Amino acid sequence: MKAHGNRLLVIAGLALLTGIVVDVGGVVGSARSPLKAQVRGPESAQARRLAVGEIYELQAAFHRAKTTQDIDLMLSLWDNDGILNVQGDPNSPYTGFDRLKSFWQNSGSFTHRRFSLVPSFKTQIDVDGDEAWLYFECHDVGDFDLPTRAIAADTFLAGTLRNIDGKWVFSQMTAGKAVPLSVNHYYFP
């Protein structure tokens, strides 16, 4: 699926609430207005709002699974034949349920206490029928409920989602570092 193109971009929050078209061609922002999430979508505004809302719920569940160390929730978000490419990881790609489970169980979020935060204005969604492109960043705070809390990891997850039997799932994704922190730099593709 093509991740970029000349499709209409709308602000995610407005798309979810109103379906109003806001801008064409890039990140919306200026010195007076904050950057907005990028959303591209299917032809109908109603279908766009529905798909975008479901995909936002998918990424929210992803971060809930990491924060609460809920491996069952995490695995329920992936296609059984899903692929996770982790940049810089010699054991990557992780393909299929068992390999994905092993990866997540041994990841920092599941071996350490972390609170996973998302700069939602950088989230990108491009829906094309039963496939979608998704990009988001995760900024994990270690020991989040202690005075010694600190940023433990800055990463991104991006790639292709599939809608299988009415449920959006991660299908072919790439993860990597999101360093240095940036308001307007995207780390993939």
C-alpha positions as CSV (number, residue, x, y, z in Angstrom):
1,M,0.0,0.0,0.0
2,K,1.3,3.5,-0.8
3,A,2.0,5.4,2.4
4,H,2.2,8.8,0.8
5,G,0.5,10.6,-2.0
6,N,-1.7,13.4,-3.0
7,R,-4.7,12.3,-0.9
8,L,-6.7,14.7,1.2
9,L,-5.3,15.4,4.7
10,V,-7.6,16.3,7.6
11,I,-7.0,17.0,11.2
12,A,-7.7,13.8,13.2
13,G,-9.7,15.4,16.0
14,L,-11.9,17.3,13.6
15,A,-12.3,14.3,11.3
16,L,-13.4,12.2,14.3
17,L,-15.9,14.8,15.4
18,T,-17.1,16.6,12.2
19,G,-15.4,15.3,9.1
20,I,-14.4,18.9,8.1
21,V,-11.6,19.1,5.5
22,V,-8.8,21.2,6.9
23,D,-5.7,21.1,4.7
24,V,-4.2,19.4,1.6
25,G,-0.6,18.3,1.3
26,G,1.2,18.1,4.7
27,V,1.4,18.7,8.4
28,V,-0.9,21.5,9.5
29,G,0.8,24.1,11.7
30,S,2.2,27.5,12.1
31,A,3.7,29.7,14.8
32,R,0.1,30.4,16.0
33,S,-1.4,27.0,15.7
34,P,-0.1,23.7,17.0
35,L,0.8,20.8,14.7
36,K,-2.1,18.5,14.0
37,A,-2.2,14.7,13.4
38,Q,-2.2,13.8,9.7
39,V,-5.2,11.7,8.5
40,R,-6.0,10.6,5.0
41,G,-8.9,8.4,4.3
42,P,-11.6,6.8,2.3
43,E,-13.9,8.7,0.1
44,S,-16.8,9.1,2.4
45,A,-16.5,11.3,5.5
46,Q,-18.5,8.9,7.6
47,A,-16.3,5.9,6.6
48,R,-13.2,8.1,7.3
49,R,-14.4,9.0,10.8
50,L,-15.2,5.4,11.6
51,A,-11.9,4.0,10.3
52,V,-9.8,6.7,11.9
53,G,-11.6,6.2,15.3
54,E,-11.0,2.5,15.2
55,I,-7.4,3.0,14.3
56,Y,-6.9,5.5,17.1
57,E,-8.5,2.9,19.4
58,L,-6.0,0.3,18.1
59,Q,-3.0,2.5,18.9
60,A,-4.5,3.4,22.3
61,A,-4.9,-0.3,23.1
62,F,-1.2,-0.9,22.0
63,H,0.0,1.7,24.5
64,R,-2.3,0.3,27.2
65,A,-0.9,-3.2,26.6
66,K,2.6,-1.9,27.0
67,T,1.9,0.2,30.1
68,T,0.0,-2.6,31.9
69,Q,2.2,-5.4,30.5
70,D,-0.9,-7.2,29.2
71,I,0.6,-9.7,26.7
72,D,-2.8,-11.1,25.7
73,L,-4.1,-7.6,24.8
74,M,-0.9,-6.9,22.8
75,L,-1.2,-10.1,20.8
76,S,-4.9,-9.5,20.1
77,L,-3.9,-6.4,18.3
78,W,-1.8,-8.2,15.7
79,D,-2.6,-10.3,12.6
80,N,-1.8,-13.9,13.4
81,D,0.6,-13.8,10.5
82,G,1.8,-10.3,11.4
83,I,5.4,-9.1,10.8
84,L,7.4,-6.8,13.0
85,N,10.7,-5.4,11.6
86,V,12.8,-3.9,14.4
87,Q,15.6,-1.7,13.0
88,G,19.0,-2.7,14.4
89,D,17.7,-6.0,15.8
90,P,19.6,-8.9,14.3
91,N,16.8,-11.3,15.3
92,S,14.3,-9.3,13.3
93,P,11.8,-9.7,11.5
94,Y,9.4,-11.3,14.0
95,T,6.8,-13.1,12.0
96,G,3.7,-14.9,13.3
97,F,2.0,-15.2,16.6
98,D,4.8,-17.2,18.5
99,R,7.7,-14.9,17.4
100,L,5.7,-11.8,18.1
101,K,4.8,-13.1,21.6
102,S,8.5,-13.9,22.3
103,F,9.5,-10.4,21.1
104,W,7.0,-8.6,23.2
105,Q,7.5,-10.7,26.4
106,N,11.2,-9.8,26.2
107,S,10.8,-6.2,25.3
108,G,11.6,-3.3,27.6
109,S,8.0,-2.5,28.2
110,F,7.2,-6.0,29.4
111,T,10.4,-6.5,31.5
112,H,10.4,-3.0,33.1
113,R,7.7,-0.8,34.5
114,R,7.0,1.9,31.9
115,F,4.2,4.3,31.1
116,S,3.9,4.7,27.3
117,L,3.0,8.2,26.1
118,V,2.1,9.3,22.5
119,P,2.5,12.7,20.9
120,S,-0.9,12.3,19.1
121,F,-0.3,15.4,16.8
122,K,2.4,13.3,15.0
123,T,0.2,10.3,14.4
124,Q,-0.3,9.6,10.7
125,I,-3.2,7.6,9.3
126,D,-3.9,6.8,5.6
127,V,-6.9,4.5,5.1
128,D,-7.3,2.7,1.8
129,G,-10.2,0.2,1.9
130,D,-9.3,-2.6,4.3
131,E,-5.7,-1.5,4.6
132,A,-4.2,1.5,6.3
133,W,-0.9,3.2,6.9
134,L,-0.2,4.1,10.6
135,Y,2.7,6.0,12.1
136,F,3.0,6.9,15.8
137,E,5.7,7.4,18.4
138,C,6.0,6.0,21.9
139,H,7.9,7.8,24.6
140,D,8.2,5.5,27.6
141,V,8.6,6.8,31.1
142,G,10.4,4.3,33.4
143,D,9.4,4.1,37.1
144,F,6.6,6.5,36.2
145,D,5.1,6.7,39.7
146,L,8.4,7.4,41.5
147,P,10.3,10.7,41.9
148,T,13.2,9.1,40.0
149,R,11.1,8.6,36.8
150,A,12.9,9.2,33.6
151,I,12.5,8.7,29.8
152,A,13.3,5.0,29.2
153,A,12.8,4.8,25.4
154,D,11.8,6.9,22.4
155,T,10.5,4.8,19.6
156,F,8.2,4.7,16.6
157,L,5.9,2.1,15.1
158,A,4.8,2.4,11.5
159,G,3.5,0.3,8.7
160,T,0.5,-1.5,7.3
161,L,-2.7,-2.3,9.2
162,R,-5.4,-4.7,7.9
163,N,-9.1,-4.7,8.7
164,I,-9.9,-8.4,9.2
165,D,-13.6,-9.2,9.8
166,G,-14.2,-5.7,10.9
167,K,-11.2,-5.3,13.3
168,W,-8.1,-3.3,12.5
169,V,-4.9,-5.2,13.4
170,F,-1.2,-4.6,12.9
171,S,0.0,-6.5,9.9
172,Q,3.4,-5.5,8.6
173,M,5.1,-3.0,10.9
174,T,8.5,-1.5,11.4
175,A,9.8,-0.2,14.8
176,G,12.8,1.9,15.5
177,K,14.3,4.7,17.6
178,A,12.7,8.1,17.5
179,V,15.8,10.1,18.6
180,P,16.4,12.9,18.9
181,L,12.9,14.1,20.0
182,S,11.5,16.4,17.4
183,V,8.2,18.2,16.9
184,N,8.2,17.8,13.1
185,H,10.6,15.0,12.2
186,Y,9.2,11.6,11.3
187,Y,11.6,8.6,11.7
188,F,10.0,6.4,9.1
189,P,9.9,5.7,6.2
